[in-house]
Each structure stands twice: as C-alpha cells, then as structure tokens.
C-alpha cells in the first residue's frame, strides 16, 4: 500500500445545495476537471465512490498492476512546476507510484475540499423547468448543478460473470479491480485466476511467485510483449524535463498522444523475411507495448500483414514456453494482433514453465459452476483457496449507465443507448443538455494516452462553459443529426481497420446481452482534437446553445 493512500481522505465540509458544476469521479480526469473548472471561475463539487483519489489507480491495486505507457508521458502537463518537480522512480509506474502521484496532485492543488468521498452517484436527473441537473448519491447527497461532467472512466464498471454457484464458493473471491487495500495473503495457497487480458497478464506472474499452486483459467489467449520496465534513467528524465513543453506539443499532434522515438519501417511487405525478422527481434529485445505496433504501418489495417507479424509472435511463444501443448494453448489465433489491446508483461509466458502453474483451457472445457471448494469445468474439478477474477469491465458505457442518468423529456440514458451509444465527439449526447462525457464512447479513449486526452477534453469543455457564461447562455445540447453523423464516422473509420474483428470490450462483446458496436474513434487523437478545435472555432458547430 502506498503511503499516500493511508492519508485521511475526506475533508468533510457541508455539501452545498447547488453548484455550477458537478464532476463525477476523482480519477485523473475528475481531478483535473476540478482544478480547471475552479480556474475558470466555477463552483465545483466532485463525488467519488471510493475513499481516495486516483480512479483506475485507486481501484486496481492487484499485484502487478502497472501502467503500460511511460510515466513521463502518462502524467499531467497542465502545470510546468508539477512536471518538473515530480520524480517517477520507474519507466512504467506501478499502481502505488501512480497513487502517490495523484495524491500529491490532490494536495498540491488543494482539490480534496471539493470532493465528497464514499459517495457513489446513483441518480442524475435533468429538471427541464429549472434547466438544472439534480445529482444524488447512495450516501444521500442531493445537489443541483448547471453542468455535469461525467469523468467516470471507460474501464470502471467491474464485470463479474454470473457463474452458477458463485455465492457458494467458500474460499476468498476477489475481482482485480476491487482488490483489498490491505492485500491478500496468497502465500502457499491454491489460487485460481480467471481471465487473461491485460490484467490477467500482469497478475499471473506475481501470483505464481508466491502461490502454492496457480491455475490460470484461459478462454482467449493474449498477445503480450516484454515491458522492459526499469528504473527511470536520470539522463532520460533530464532530457524529458528539459524538453517537456515541446514534447507535450508533439503529443497533442500524435494519433496516440505519445512521443514515439523510433523508426517506422513502412509496410510489412516492404521487407524480405530476413529483414522483417531482424526488425521484430530487435523490437522484442528493446521495445514495448504500443511502440511495437508502429514498426510497420499496415499491421492494424491489412489482415495479411497482421498475420505475418502474428505468426512471428506465436513463434516467440513457442520459443519461450517449454511444454509444446501449453505453448499452443497460449498462442492467439482467433483475432488479429492488436485488435484487442496488446499487453505488456514482466515474464508472463515464462511463468507457464513453472512447476506450480497450470494452464486450463476453458474454451475447450468450459467452466460449469463454482462450488464451495472451487471451480467445476465440464471435465474436471479444481480446489481453490483463493479465486481471482481478472474478468474485465462493462467498458465504455457501463460506468455511465450506472449513474442512472435521465435527460430532457424524462428519457433515461439507458433507453437512449439501448442500441448504439449515441454521442457527438464523444463529448455530449443529444437530449442530455449541459452534461459532458470524458473518454466517452465516440472519443479516442484507450487508443491514445489517457491523461493528455483528459486534459484536452476538459480544457475544451471549460472553454465552452466560459463562452456560455460570457454570452449569458443557459444550455448546450447536441442534435440527433450531429450524433448520427459522428457515430457513422466512428463506425466507418473502425471498419477500415482490424479492430472490429475481435470480440473485445471495445465493441461490447464481453458482456452478455450488450448491444455491439465498435465504440472508439480510431481516427487518432490528433485528428480528433483538430476536429474539436474546428467545431469550437465554427461557433460550436453541431451544438445548440440557448439563452
Ligand atoms: P479484459 O481485457 O476484458 O480481459 C478479461 C479476461 O477475462 C479475458 O481474458 C476474458 O476472456 C476473460 N473472461 C471474461 N469473462 C469470462 C468468463 N465468463 N469465463 C472465462 N473467462 C472470462 O479485461 P482486463 O481487465 O484484462 O483489461 C481491460 C483493459 O484495461 C485493457 O484492455 C487495458 O486497456 C487496460 P475473453 O477474451 O472474453 O474470451
């Protein structure tokens, strides 16, 4: 547990009956929203379900939790002193360091006084006569607000599959995103992990180090590359700090909001097999995560190019994993490389060479039920002391829908989004005036670095609100036409890539009964931000502002 997270979190103050802006969620986006709205002169109040700040980095405290973007990039740019002062110990920060950072930010900018902790928002209702939102929490807060900013995070609503018998399991059961702050003693225990997405890939090697025996229940194997995490090199840090302003500007103009210091090698097919091999092998030894994709420009758009790299990738798995049957099971074959998020890991494949680790293929032998003792599949039973669910999230829409938002005309967001999650620029939904989404469906979301995106979107919202106040405007809404055009563009762009080919959370395929459509704008953060700038410059084209 980080030192910062032990601090007393809530600064109790009387909650006002009415404010200008309610922010939902005190993660990276929510905290910046508080700061930015205050700076623009608004009264702001934030409700946070947890008892501390950090959002994703507050909830996901499972062993091995770590960001997959370099911390010098995955951090705030809004305050030069902050980015100069802060020292990241590692290249890719573990959860505890991210939590320390975000607590520091909350203190440094005196944000806690605007936050009510342990306050899960459970109703957000628009009062048409008053043109105000009425926001309620499970803890009993009731506040009226002119504006609502839903900074709820695209990966926040936990997905706990409805395994029959789940309540009968007598061991300890933990979802990775609700990991107890005091930790879980796994030493010598019989542990099961269900799920092998980015989270499973991080948690499995750590659990294997301490468990008596670990069973990994895999339905779909992941593609994951070595993180090459290390202590942050002082020269690298100095270089970043000397050039921060310029580099942040480069991030604003990059499709993934990143600085990627690497050579791009054109098409996969521009090279002989030997050259390609040399490029890939060098990358495997020295690169990680997203960087890996930018080696060639057609991996995410041409299935043949993708398959060439995917097959090389499978060769890597076969090289590392000693048991050929286990290696084959770990080889992804059912979706293109990168169409689900590429994970980065520290020794994931090698973990399956350990004597205390067993891979169970629950695609071939599905889980039938949980029993008091463990898991029963069609063919076997596994006795477990601890079961870890790394089963992901009801992504993109789940965290917004559970706010129980009811817009103009009494229309629930749930009804509006019963098919497509309609939105314009990922920022607004028509019929929900003065309510803004951050990282909403229709935004570049997880396909670009999130902190820079948060800052961009919140700055954009703040400018709009300032404009409204200056002009004496009361409401802003978008139109069904604008959202139809935008969502058609989101779909069209995605269809030009391989992303929709995977049954991923990015299109809602991981949740039973959830309507499926690819929800992320794949056109790049730079193009997205350019578009938002143009919309604002054109007098908020596609939005309707009323006095
Ligand atoms: P993911 O990527 O949604 O992974 C969840 C994993 O859990 C995945 O392997 C699923 O298999 C598996 N799963 C889910 N439900 C079941 C059931 N019922 N039975 C067996 N296995 C199941 O979530 P993560 O938390 O790993 O990562 C989310 C994002 O966080 C990640 O993309 C990064 O952006 C950061 P499936 O693939 O559905 O067959």
Boltz pocket constraint, residues with backbone or C-beta under 6 A from the ligand:
constraints:
  - pocket:
      binder: B
      contacts: [[A, 155], [A, 161], [A, 194], [A, 195], [A, 196], [A, 197], [A, 198], [A, 199], [A, 200], [A, 217], [A, 218], [A, 219], [A, 220], [A, 341], [A, 362], [A, 367], [A, 390], [A, 391], [A, 392], [A, 393], [A, 446], [A, 503], [A, 505], [A, 510]]
      max_distance: 6.0
